[in-house]
């Protein structure tokens, strides 16, 4: 038994925000039906590894364990089939621009009129209200408008986005949490509801501490500068002889051991570095002292020394190193699966573990429209009706 066994989710999302939220629910046991445009599908299908390798990481990584049905919601027949799916659904997830599903006659108002228990999770870029609500966007828009890009890198350096679709991912998690909350509320009220989540709002919430600092002080925290703008302490990354290491703070009870481990006992007596949190600018002075020292040894050796001294640290991994970390496989974060076409491959599992209702990651993302006929038959269509819909381009 899994936590969401028996629940049906209709995923009409694109790329990451909606699809990854739906995949999270699928891992918990929900039957997720992915609705895609005939002959085109999710945009994620069209971002390949390379011109030579047409496998699509965005689609494969966010749609495993689902069934795919093709419906053109712009046609009367496609919209009606979609609403029949909504009749059977507990949850509908979408991240089209605000108003798109309403324009097609399949939005929350239409769906809830037929199925009052249905929950619509609606993802947008800037939120459902306001002058920018109907602007199209993507992860980069969330990072940019939400302020995240302004924090990356060091003072005086060019700005750079985070190198992953982090705004989409954070919004997808907020969407999943909102939907799960709505499902709990439905247990008490018997009614579904609409849940709205945006890239912009999710970025603000992800930076709640930093924005709160700004609201209280009137000062923008500034750039990360290889650490964190609010943590003026021994907190940041340093170059080593063979890579980089993260120094995750040196509390007073580990300070003597830290300076001994790095063979810089002279810094223990330096008055500049006595406070737990330094005055502005002192952190940079400490890291200037530490930089040449840390370049003298490899990351693993520094890790052993810091571990023995009771200090918190981590290697600064690239993807290859992180994937090779045994904790990734021990905890199921990365899994080895047998794929019918590609053989034995690794895939990202679920970051969630549940003791009584196990989370089980699906292994295969569906081919475009792979389950269209099966799902339409489940909805009561016969083969003649299916053939007619195909002739009209509705499927």
N, C-alpha and C positions, 0 to 999 in steps of 0.2 A: 504494500500500500504506500502511495505517495500522497503528499499533502493536498494536491489539487486534482487527484483522481476524480473523474466524473465531470469536471468543468470543461466547457468548450470556449475557446478563444478564437475569434476571427481577427486575423492580422492583415490589415490593409496598409501597412506601413512601408516605408522605403529606406534603404541604406542601413542606418544604425539605430536611431532613437526609438522608433516603434518596433522594428524587428528584434532588437536585442532585448527589449522589455518582454516581448512575446516569448522569446527563447528562454528567458528566466522562468516564466510561468510553465513553459513546456518541460523544463528540467524538473519542475516540481510535480509533474504528472498531468498537466492540462493537455487536452486534445487541441492542438493549434492548427487551424486551417489558414493558410496564407493565400490571400486573394491578390492576383497579379493581372496586369493588362495583357491580353492575348498577343503573342508574337514578340512582346517587348519585355514584360516582367519587371521585377524590381530593378531599379537603376544599378544596384550593387552587382548585378550579373554582368554589367558592361565595364567593370573596372578590373581588368585581368592582371595577372602577375607580370606579364610582358607580352609583346607581340607574338612571341613563339610559344608561350605557355598561357593559354586562355582561361585557365582556372581562375575563379574570382574570389579572392580572400574576403572581401566585404560581405559577399553573399554567403559563402560557405561558413564563415565564422559567426554569422548572426542568424542563421536559419536552420540549423540542424534539428532533427527531430520533428519537423513540421510536415504537413501535407499541403500540396499546391493545387489550387484551382484557378483557372483563368476566366475572368469575367470583365467585360467592358462596362463599367458602371455608368458610362455616358449614354448607353443604349437602354431603352425601356426594358428589354428582356434581361439584360445584365443586371440592371438595378433591382428588378423584381426578384431575380435569383439571389442577389445579395441580401435583400430583406428577408427572404425565406431562411437564409443562413442565420440572420440576426434573430429570427424567431426561435432558433434552437440554441442560441449562444448565451453564455453568461457574461462575456466580455468582448468588446470590439476595440481594437487598438489602431490608431492612425496618427501619422505625422505629416499630413498634407498641410498646406497653408490654410489659415483659418477660413472657414466658410465653404471650402471645396466640397466636402461631403454633402453639405446642405444644398449647394447648387445642383448636385446630382440627385437630390431627393432621397438620400440615404443617411443623413446625419442623425444626431441624437434625437431630435424631435420626432422624426419619422420612425426611427427604430424603437424608441421607448413607447410610442403610441401603440405599436404592435406587441411589444414585449416589455412591460413595465419593470421587469426585474433586470433588464440588461444594463450593463455598465459600459460607458464609452470612455476610454482613455485617449485624450486628444493632445498630441504634441505639436507645438508650433515653434517658431524661432524667437519671436519677441513677446508672445503672450496673446491671449484671445481678444484683448481689448486694446484700443489705442490706434494712433495714426499709422504705425508700422505693423499692425497685426496681420495684415494680408500680404506683407512682403515675403517673398521666398528667401530662404537662407539655407545654411548648412553649418557644420561644426565650426568652421572658421568665423562665421558671423557671431556665434555664441561666444567664442574665445575673445573676439575683438570687442564687441559691444559690452560684454560682461566684465571687462577690465583685466582678464587673465594675462593677455599678451603684454600689457604694460608692466607686469611684474617679472617677466623672464629676463635672464641675462644679467649683466652688470651695468652700473652707471656709466654712461658714455658710450656703451656698445649699441649696435643696431638692435631694434626690437625683433623678436622672433616668436612665432607661434609654438605651442607645445607640439611635439612631433607625433602625436596620436589624436584620435578623434575623442578627446576628453570631454568636450562640452556635450556631445551626443551621448556618451556613456553615462555621464552624471545625470543627464535628463532622463535617460532610459531607466535608471535605477529609481529616480523619483517617480516616474510613471508607474513602475511595478509596485512601489510602496503605496502610492495613492490608490491603485486598483485593489490591492490586497485590503487596504482600509475600507474601501467601498464594499468589498465582499463581506467583510465583518459587519458593517453597518446594515447590509441587506439581511443578514441573519436576524436582526432585531426588528427591522421595519418592513421587510418584504419588498422593498423598492430598490431599483438600481439608481444610478445617478451618473452625471458627467464629471470626469476628472480632467482638469487642464494642467498641463506642464509645458514649460518652454525652455529652450536653450538659455536664453537671457536670464530668466528667473533662477534657473538651476545653477548658473555660474555665480550669481550673487549669493545664493545660499551656500555654495561650496566655499566661498570666501567670507563667511559670516564674521570670523574673528578680525580679519583684515579690514573689512568695511566698518565694523564696530569701532576699531581703533581710529579710523578716519572720522566717524561721526562724533566720537568723544573728544578727539584732540584737534580736529580741523586740519590735520596733516595727512597727506597721502603717504602710505607706508614706503612706497618706492620699489626698487628692483630687488631681486633675490640676492644678487652679488654672491653667488655660490653657496648661499645659505637660506636665510629667511629674514625678511625685513623687520619683523617684530621680535626676533630672537637674537638679541645682541649678546651672544655668548659663544662658547666653543662649540658651535653648531654649524656645520657646513661640510663641503667636500674639499679634499686635498689631493694633489697629484702625487703618485708614488713612482717607484722605479719602473713599474710595469703596467700602470693604469691609474685608477683613482680610488679613493676610499672616503666613505662618509663617516665623519665624526659627529656622533649624535648626542652632544652635550657632555659636559664634565661637571657633575654636581660636586659640592665641597667634599663629600666623604670619599670621592675617588680622585681628587685633584693630586694629592701627593703621589699616588700610584701611577697616575697618568704621566706626570712629568718624569718620574723615574723610568717608566716603560719606554719613553721616547728619548731618554738620556739627555734631558734638558732640565735638570733640577734648578738651574739658575732662574727659570721662569716662575718657579713656585714662590720665590721671594719678591718678584716684580710687583710693585704696588699697583700698577695699571691693571693687572689681571686678577686682583683679589676678589672683587664683587662677583656674585653669581651672574648678574646681568650687568654688562658693561655700559658706561656712558657711550653716547654715539661716537663712532669712529674708532673705539678701542678694539672692537672685534677685528677690524681690518688690520690693526697693528699686531694683534696676536697671530693672525693667520700669516702675516708677512714673516713672523718669527718661525712659525711652524713649517712653512712651505719648503725651505731647503732641507730641513730635517727629514720630512716625509718622502722626499725624492730619493733618499739614500737606500730605502729598502722596498721590497715587493709588497703588494697589498696583503697577500696571505700572511707574510711574516708580521706585518703591523697588526693584522687581525688577531694573531696568536698573542702578541704582546698586550694588546688592549683587552682582550678577553681575560688574560691572567690578572690584569689590573682591575677587573670589574667594570670596565668602561664599555659603553654602548657604541657599536660600530656596524657598518655593513659595507660590502664591496659595491662599487658602482658598476653594475653589470650591463653589458649589452644583451640583446635578445638571445644570442647563442649561450652566453654564460648563465643567464637566468633560467633558460630552458634546461640546462645541464644541472642546475641546483637540485639535489635530491629531494628537497622539501616540495618542489613542484610536482613530482610524481607521487611521493609518499602521501600527500594530502589530496591528490586527485585534481590538482589545478591544471595539470597537463596530463593527457591520457594517450596511450598508444592504442589505435584501433585498426581493424582490418577493413579496408575499403574495397568494394567489389572491383573497382576500376584501377585504383592507384596502389593497391597492396597495403602494406603496413605503414601507417602514417601517424604522426602526432596531431593532436587537436587540443584546443583549450577546453577544459572541463568547466565545472561550476565552482565559483569561489565559496559556495554555501554548503555546509554540512548539517544534516538534521538527524538526530539520534533515532527517532521513532518512525519517521517517514522519509526515507532516503531520497536525496536529490540525485537523479540519474540523467547524465547528459546524453542527448541524442547523438547519433554517430554520423548521420548522412543528411545533407541538405537536399531538398527535393528538386527534381528536374522541373522546368517550367510546365505547369499544367499537368503534371504527372498523375494527379488524382481527380482531375476535373469530372470525368464521367462517373467515377465511383461516388463522389460527393453529390453530384446532381441526382443520381439514382437514390441515394440516401434521403434526399429532399423530396422525393416523390415524382421526379421527372421520368418519362419513359424514353426509349431510344429514339422514337420519331421526334419528340420534342427536343431532344439533345441535338439531333441532326439539323433540325430547323434553326435552332439557336446558332449552330456553327455556320450555317449558310448565311445568317444575318451578321456574322462577325461579333456576336455577343459573347462568344467563348473562344 
